[in-house]
C-alpha cells in the first residue's frame, strides 16, 4: 500500500484571513498535501516550514505560494509570527486550468515558492487579503458570486505572473535530487499534452528511468507517473468544468487515442468517469 499525506482542502470556495497566528499554524504541524491553493504573506516574526519536503525560513514581507498538491508542514517559529492569506478551494480551482494560467510561472513557483517582496507591494497584498476577508465574512450585506470568486482568483494569478516575471529570487542551495525534481516539473508542463511515459521524461533529462523514479519518490513521495497524471488530470478537470468541449475533443487535446481510453485513465485517478465528473 502506497503512503500518501493527509489531504487538506478549504471549507469555502474562497477564504481570506488577515490574522493567522501560531495557534492556526499548529494545525499543520503534521505534513499534509493541499487540495486548495493558498497564498500567504508573512507580516511579523519568522517561522520555519517545509514545502514539498524542502525546509524554508519565512520572514516579514515573504509571499508564500502554495499550489494544489503541495506538501506542507509548519515546523515552528523563532519569534511570534503573524500572517495574512487568501485561499481557493479545490472546487473553485477545478474551474480554472492553473497549468495554462500559470504556464510561465508554474515551474518558477515550484522552484521558489517563497519570494521576498518590497514593503509597498507587501502592503498592497495585505490590504487586498484584508478586503476579501471583510467581504467574505459579511454575507448579510455582500455575498461573492462564483463569477466574482473566479475574478479574484484571476487577479491573484495575474499578480503572481507579474511578480515571478520580474522578481529575481534569492538563490537557495539545492541538492541534485531536488534540482532533478524541479527539472521534471518543468519538462512535464512543456510536454504533458503529448507524452505521458516516464521513459520519455527520463530521456529528456538525460537519466535512467530507474534513477529518475527513485529520485522523484525520495523527494516528493510521488512516482513519475503520478506527477504526470496530476498535471494531465488538472487540465482535464478544467476543460470538463469550464468549457463546452466534448469528451472526445478533450481526449484528443490531451493526446488520447479516443474517449474510451481517456475515460479509463481519468477514472483511474479521479474515481469517476469524465461525464460523471462534468455533472457533479
N, C-alpha and C positions, 0 to 999 in steps of 0.2 A: 504493500500500500504506500503510495507516494505521499509524503508530508507536504502540506501547504499551510500557509499562515492564515489565521482567522481573518475573514474579510469584513471590512467596516464601510458602511455607507452613511449617508446623512438622512435624517427623517423627513426633510422637506426638499423640494427641488432646488431651492436656494436658501442658504443660511449664512448670515453675517454676524460677527460678534466683535465689538470694539475693545473688549477687555478680557482676553484669555489669560488666565493665571495658572500657576503651578498645579492647583487643585484639578483643573481640567486636563492639563497635560499628563497628569499621573494616570489618566485612563489609557494612555498609550505607552505605558512602561513595558508592556509585553509587545513584542513585534507583531504587526498586523499588516495586511495588504489592503490598500484603499480601493474601493469601488468608485468613490467620488473623486472629484478634482478639487483640491484645496490650495488656496493661495494665501500665505500668511506673511505678516510683517512684524518684525521684532521692534518693539517700541522702547523697552527698557531692559536692563540687565543682560545676562548672557546665559546660554544653555548649550548642552551637548545633545546631539541627536544622531541617530543612524538613519540614512536614507539609502534604500537599496543596498543595505549591508555595508555601507561606507560611512565612517564617522565624520561628523562635521561640528565645528564650533559656530554657533549662531549669535550674533551681536546686534546692537541697535542699528536700524536702517537696513538690515538684511531682509530681502524679499525671498521667500521660500516658495517654490513652485512644485506642487506635488500632483502629478498626473495620475489618472486611474491605473491601477496595477502596481503603484509604488509601494515598497515595503518600508514602513516607518517604525521607529522606536524612540521614545523620549528617554534619554539616559541621565537626566538630572541637570541642575543649574549650578553655576558658580556664584551667582548672585541673583537676587529676586528678579524674576523675569515677567514681562508683560508683552502680549502680542495682540494684534487685531487680525481678523481673517475674513475671507469670503469663500464659500464652498458651493459646489454644484453637485447634486446627487447623480447617481448612475442613470436614473430615469431621465433627467434633463440632458445629460451628456449623450445618451443614445440617439438623440435627435440631431446631433452635430458630429460631423466627421473631424475629430481632432487631428488625425494624421494629416489630412489635407489642409485644414485651417492653420495648423502649426507646422506646415511642411518644412520650412527652413529652420524654425526654432525648436522643433521636437527633439532632434538629436542634441542640440545645444543645451536644452533643459535637462536632458538625460545626463549629459556630461557635467553640467554645472547647475544643479537645482537651486543653488543659493547665489544671489547676486547682491552686492552692496550698493545701495542707491545713495545719491546725494540727498541732503536733508530736505530740499524743496520737493523733489519727486516723492520721497518717503512720506512727506506730509500730505501730498495730493492723494496718494493711495490710502492713507489712514482716513482722510476726510471722506473718500469715496466709500470705504468699508463702513464707516460710521453712518453715513447717509443711508446705505442699503439696509443696515441693521435697524435703523429707526423706522424705515418704511415697512420692512417685513414683520416688525413687532407691533405695527399699528394697523391690524387688519380691520378694525372697526371703521377707519376712515380711508384706508388705502390698501388695496389688495392687488399684488402684482399678477398680471395675466401671464400665460405661457409665452406670449409674444414679447412681453417686457423682460421676462427672465432670460429668454434667448438673446435679447438685445444686450442685456447686462453681461451675459457670457461673451458675446461677440466683442463688446468693449474690452473685456478682460483679455481676450485672445489677441486683439489688435494691440493692446498695450504691451503684452509680452513680446509680440513680434517686433515692435519698435525697440523695446529695451534690449532684447537679445541681439538685434541687428546692429545696435550702436554701442553696446557695452563691451568693454574688454575685461573679461573676468579675471580675478586673481588666480594665478596658477597654483594648483594643488598637486602634490605628488600622488601618482597613481602607480599601482603595481601593473605589471604586464598583463596579468589576468583581467584586471579592471579595464585596462585600455582595450583589450580584445573584446570585452563585453560591449563597450561603447561603440567600437567599430562595427560590431554585428548589428546593433540597433540602427545605425545609420544605413548599413547595407540593406537591411530588411525594408526600411522605409523607402529606399530607392528602387527596390525590386519586387516587393510583395505582390504586385498585381500581375507579375509574370512568372515568378518562381516561388515554390513552397517546399523545395527539397533541401535538407540540411547539407547535402554534399555540394550543392551549388554555392552556398554561402561559405563553406569551408574552402572551396577552390578560390572564390573571390578574395578571401582573406589570407590565402597562402598558407593554410594549416591543414592538418589532417582532420577528418570528421570526428575521430575519436578524441583528439586533443581539444577541438572546439567544444564538443559536447561535455566533456569532463570539466573544462574551464568554466563554461557558462553555468553549469549546475552548481559548481562551488561558489560562484559569485552571486547568482540570483536565486538559486533554489529551483529554477525552471530549466527544462531542456530546450534545445534549439527549436524543435517543432512547436513547443508551447509558445515561445516568443514570436515565431512566425504567425501562428494561428491567432495570437492576441491581436495583432495588427490587422490581419485579414478579417477577423470577426468584427472588430471595431468598425471597419469600413462597411461591411455587410449590414450591420445593425443600423448604421446611419442611413444607408440607402433604403432599407426597408421601412424606416420610420419617417424619413423626411423627403422622399422622392416618390414619383409615380412610376418608376421603372418596374417592369415586370420582373418576376423572379428569374426568368430566363435571361433577361438583359443584365441583371445583377451578376448572375453566374458568368456570363461572357465577359463582363467588365473586370472580373477577378480571375479570368483565365481558367475557369472550369469548363470542361467539355460540354456539359449540359446541366439543366436544372436539377436532375436527379442526383448527379454526383455532388453538386453544390449542397443540395438538401441534406445528404448524408453527412457531409463534412460539417455543416452548420449544426446539425442535431448532435453530433458527437461532442461538440464543445459547449453548446448552449442548453441542450437537453430537450428542446422542442424544435419543430420544423420552422423554416423561414416564414411560411404562411401563418402558422400559429403565432409566431413572434410578431409579425406585422399587425395582427389583430388583437394582440394582448394589451 
